[in-house]
Amino acid sequence: MSGVWLFQNGVMRLDNPEDRQPNGDKKKRSSNSAGKRKELVYLPTGQVVKSYQSLEQLLRGLGWERYYGGDADLIQFHMNNNSIDLISLPRDFSRFNSIYMYDIVVKTPNVFYVRDV
């Protein structure tokens, strides 16, 4: 990832010259930089997570509990063993992308996997 970090109007962003078209406009990027869709897989059964309802059932089986009291735009889960781990997901499942999937993978080692579709 190359480019220059810019701080403008209180916001920091990476400006990448490779993302510019010849006329100077920004190229549109897909939600996935590689252009590939990802899916979250529950390894013990090979089940693909297709809804928050199914994800919540799987996480509950692993000791995660729903956390209420946070941001209204997020669905959050925490471990019931006084761990500081917190999984935060966008309330709208259509915005559930690989960033959130990898967060789940890191916090539940050897249970979930992210694969290309």
C-alpha positions in Angstrom: 0.0 0.0 0.0 1.7 3.1 -1.2 0.7 6.7 -1.0 0.7 9.8 1.3 -1.2 10.2 4.5 -3.1 13.5 4.5 -4.7 15.2 7.5 -7.6 17.4 6.4 -10.5 18.8 8.3 -9.7 16.6 11.3 -9.7 13.4 9.2 -6.6 11.4 8.3 -6.7 9.5 5.0 -4.3 7.7 2.7 -4.1 9.4 -0.7 -2.8 6.9 -3.3 -1.7 8.3 -6.7 -2.2 4.8 -8.2 -6.0 5.2 -7.5 -6.3 8.2 -9.8 -7.5 8.2 -13.3 -5.6 10.2 -16.0 -7.9 13.2 -15.4 -7.1 13.3 -11.7 -10.4 11.8 -10.5 -10.4 9.0 -8.0 -11.1 5.5 -9.4 -14.0 3.7 -7.8 -12.9 0.8 -5.6 -14.9 -2.3 -4.8 -15.7 -2.9 -1.2 -13.0 -5.6 -1.3 -9.6 -4.3 -2.6 -9.0 -7.6 -4.4 -12.5 -7.6 -5.9 -13.3 -11.0 -4.4 -16.2 -11.6 -2.1 -15.5 -13.4 1.2 -17.6 -15.6 3.5 -17.2 -16.6 7.1 -17.1 -20.4 7.6 -17.7 -22.2 10.9 -15.0 -24.9 10.8 -16.5 -27.7 12.9 -19.4 -28.1 10.6 -18.3 -26.2 7.4 -21.4 -24.0 7.8 -21.3 -20.6 6.0 -22.6 -17.7 8.1 -25.4 -16.1 6.2 -27.2 -14.1 8.9 -26.6 -12.6 12.3 -29.1 -15.0 13.8 -26.9 -18.0 12.8 -23.7 -16.2 13.8 -25.2 -15.3 17.2 -26.1 -19.0 17.8 -22.5 -20.1 17.0 -21.0 -17.4 19.2 -23.3 -18.2 22.1 -22.1 -21.8 21.9 -18.5 -20.6 22.3 -19.3 -18.5 25.4 -19.9 -15.1 23.8 -22.9 -13.0 25.0 -24.8 -10.2 23.4 -23.6 -6.9 24.8 -26.2 -4.2 25.2 -25.5 -0.5 25.9 -23.1 0.3 23.1 -23.7 2.1 19.9 -27.2 1.7 18.4 -25.7 1.1 14.9 -23.7 -1.9 16.1 -24.4 -5.4 17.3 -21.8 -6.3 20.0 -20.7 -9.5 21.7 -18.4 -10.1 24.7 -17.0 -13.1 26.4 -18.7 -14.0 29.7 -15.4 -14.8 31.4 -14.4 -11.1 32.2 -12.3 -11.0 29.0 -11.8 -7.6 27.4 -12.5 -8.9 23.9 -15.5 -7.3 22.2 -16.8 -8.1 18.7 -18.6 -5.2 17.1 -20.6 -5.7 13.9 -22.7 -3.3 11.8 -26.4 -3.8 12.5 -27.1 -4.1 8.8 -25.8 -7.6 7.7 -25.3 -6.3 4.1 -22.4 -4.3 5.6 -20.8 -7.3 7.2 -17.5 -7.6 5.3 -14.1 -9.2 5.5 -12.8 -6.8 8.1 -15.5 -7.9 10.6 -15.0 -11.5 9.6 -11.3 -11.4 10.3 -12.0 -9.8 13.7 -14.1 -12.8 14.6 -11.4 -15.2 13.3 -8.8 -13.5 15.5 -11.0 -13.6 18.6 -12.1 -17.2 18.2 -9.0 -19.0 17.0 -9.4 -22.3 15.2 -13.2 -22.0 15.0 -13.9 -19.7 12.1 -12.3 -19.2 8.7 -12.6 -16.6 6.0 -12.5 -17.8 2.4 -13.0 -16.4 -1.1 -16.3 -17.0 -2.8 
